[in-house]
Amino acid sequence: MNINININTNQGVININSVEFTEEFTANTSKNTENTKDRENKEKNIVWEQKEGNITPAYTPSYGNVGKSGIVPQRENAVVVGDKKINNSLLPPPKAEAIAEEKKGIVVEKQRKNENVSRKGKNVDKNGENVNRSEKNVDVDAEDGVVHQQEAEEIARRILEEIQEIYTPKKIDGVFLSDIYAKLYNEYERGKGGSYYINKSERMYYCGSFLVYEVNERGEKRLIKANSCHVRLCPMCMWRRSLKAYREMRIIYDYVQKETENSKFLFLTLTQRNVEADKLGKELDRILYGFMRLMQRKEIKKFCLGFVRSLEITYNKEANTYHPHIHILIHTTNGFYSGRNYLSKQDYIKLWREIMGLDYDPNIDIRRFKPKDVNRVGRELAEICKYSVKPSDYIYISDENLTKKVTEILDRDLAGRRLLSYGGTIRKARKKLLFSDEITESDDIMAVGDVQADEQGYIELYKWHFGEERYKRLNGEEKENMLKFVRRKGKDCK
């Protein structure tokens, strides 16, 4: 092998300009490079064997950096084989990846089995805890059920006390008056084809025979359904009708207050002397006609913006006479009802005497009250909306003959008459608030609609027992059957 080196010196520094090799050296170098590549390829083509989960090489590389165990020492890209690590570079890439994935799968599977065993143990503990919790929940639910049952029983007791205080006396009077109408039927219509009295008798007999209450989640109760007869003299219906009239009138009153500034109200009562039974009908005609003439007088029209008129009759048992009179609630303002427009009590007496053609000064009552006086407003509105006839004026439990006589007169002379009438601003307010023009006998004074409790509430049902003369609470199958009957009757009435 020959090597030619061309060098020179510059200020003591040796510079190599060129190096030339002979052809023999170049050929030997190429052969050595090829031999090295062949050896490396042979070493990489190793056949591997897998025995019982451990991978061992069937052939151990024979170059100098192999360890004592015959396994290549750990490098950065080594993988675990059993408890040792093998360099991935010794394997062809596809085989190395397959072995690594397979070994990882074996290890992961073992880990999953261990985890499942531990999870099962934990689940056993959790199931035991769940059993204990479910047992505790059963105990809590049982306690809640007892508490709810006690609350329901207490609410039912309070409802029954209220019913016995308010509804029971009226129901007893209604049953008694039903028998009076039956006697009037026997006296005037039996065998003559008439059914006026017997029809009212049957309706009144069953009026209020069941009461349906709804109790919400807060324990608040309200009457949502009750059967009613709509007979004008029925104590139950008369009481309910007056409550409805008062409730509507209170809403109208507040509405008119907001719509009209400086509103003012006058409560006027117009009366005359008592009359006997045979003159009651004509006297009622005269009074109602006189009221219409009074509202047309210029003295009233100057300040009257609206009104409510109610008709009332009282009976004097000692003198056996009747006293018809009217109550009027007049809506005005401070500006209208002042100065020359103001009327004194004597002015009202003079006007009413002239209109009615009386030869005496009638008894007149005029009251003025301010809207801020809440208590007085309530009293006056209750007065205008109260009974047209008090049940105590015609129902005498100890005297059936007197009851029959007075009932016959009142039923005859009140038939077809408007007991409440409205005008002016109050009538307009009723229309805007979607109230009917009048409260008639066909107006269902009880709450109507399907008998259904809300999602959080429940139903309480009470039925009148005629033999014991008291209301009883219904439960179980008897309650369900009665509710079916009530719902069916409600649909029939529509």
C-alpha positions, 0 to 999 in steps of 0.5 A, a space after each residue: 500500500 502506497 500513500 503520497 503526502 504533499 506538505 509544506 512549512 510556513 513560519 514553523 507550521 506544517 500544512 498538509 496540502 494533499 493525500 493520495 492512496 494507491 488502488 490497492 488501499 482503496 479496494 481493501 477499504 471497500 471490501 472491509 465496509 461490505 463485510 461489516 454491513 453483511 455481518 450486521 445484517 446477519 446479526 439482525 436476522 435473529 430467529 426468536 423463540 417464545 417459551 411459557 411467556 418468556 422470550 429468549 434469543 435462539 442465537 446470541 450475537 457474537 460482537 464484543 458489546 454483548 453482556 454476560 447473560 448473552 442479552 444486549 445491554 439496555 439502550 434507550 429503545 429497549 423493551 422488557 422481555 420477562 425480567 430483562 430488556 432487549 434492544 428493539 434495534 436487534 429485531 426487524 421493526 414489525 416483529 419488535 412491535 408485535 412482541 412488545 404489544 403482545 407482552 404489554 397485553 399479557 401484563 395489562 390483562 394480569 393487572 385487569 384481573 387483579 383490579 377486578 378482584 379488588 373491585 369485586 371486594 369493594 363492590 361487596 362492601 358497597 353492596 353491604 353498605 347499600 343494603 344498610 342504606 336501603 334498610 335505613 331508607 325503609 325506616 325513614 320512609 316508614 317514619 315519613 309515612 307515619 308523620 304524613 298520616 298524622 298531618 293528614 289526620 290533623 288537617 282532616 280534623 280541622 276541616 271537620 270542625 270547620 264544617 260542623 261549625 259553618 255547614 252543619 247548621 245550614 244543612 240542618 235548616 236546608 233539610 227542614 225547609 225541604 220538608 216545608 216545600 214538600 208540605 206546600 206541594 201536598 197542599 197546593 200541587 199534589 194531584 193537580 199535576 204541579 211540580 214547582 214545590 216538589 222540585 225545589 224540595 228535592 233539590 234542597 234536600 240534597 244540597 250540600 250533601 257532599 263537600 270536596 276539599 283540596 289540600 296542597 303540599 303546605 297543608 292549606 285547604 280550600 273547597 273545590 266542589 259541592 252540590 248546590 240546588 240554586 233555590 233562592 231561599 236555600 240557606 246554604 246557597 244564599 250564604 254562598 251567594 252572598 260570599 261570592 257577591 262580596 268577593 267580586 264587589 271587593 275586587 270591583 271596589 279596588 279597581 274603581 279606586 285605581 281608575 278614578 282619582 279622588 274616589 269617594 263612596 256613599 252608603 244610602 239606605 231607603 226605607 218606608 213603613 212595613 206592609 202586610 203579606 198580601 201587599 208585599 209584591 206590589 210594594 216591591 214593585 213600587 220600591 224598585 221603580 222608585 229607585 230607578 226614578 231616583 237615579 234619573 233625578 238631576 240632583 243625583 246625576 250631578 255627582 253619581 258616577 256609578 252604583 250598586 243596589 241590593 234588595 232586602 226584606 225582613 219579617 216582623 214576627 210580632 206584627 206579622 208584617 214585612 219590611 222591604 228596603 234597598 241599600 245603595 252604594 254610590 261612587 263619586 269624587 270629592 270634586 263632584 260631591 261638594 258645593 252645590 252638588 252636596 246633599 244632606 240627609 234631609 235632602 234625601 228624605 225629601 227626594 224619596 218622599 216625593 218619588 214614592 208619594 208618601 204622606 210621611 217622612 221615610 227613614 233614610 240613612 246616609 253614610 260617607 266613608 273614606 277608602 283608607 278606612 279598611 274596616 269600614 269599607 269591609 262592613 259597608 260592602 258586606 252590608 250591600 252584599 248580604 242576604 236578601 232575606 235572613 234565614 232566621 226571618 223565615 225558618 222556625 224549627 219549632 213552628 212549622 206552620 209559621 215557617 210554611 206561611 212565611 216561606 210561601 210569601 217570600 218564595 212567591 214575591 221574590 221569584 224573578 226579581 233582580 236582587 243586585 243591580 249595577 250601573 255606571 262605573 261599577 257596571 263597566 268595571 264588572 264587564 272589564 273584570 269579566 264578571 256577569 251582569 247579575 248573580 242569578 239562581 242559575 249561577 253556580 255559586 260553588 267551585 266548578 271543574 274537575 275534582 282533581 288534586 294538584 301534583 303535590 296535593 290530595 283530596 278530602 271528601 265529606 258526606 252528609 249522613 241524614 240519620 245522624 245529621 252530621 258530616 262524615 269523612 270518607 275513606 278508601 273504597 267509599 271515597 273513590 266511589 263517591 269521587 266517581 259520582 261527583 265527577 260524573 255529576 259535574 260532567 252532566 251539569 255542563 
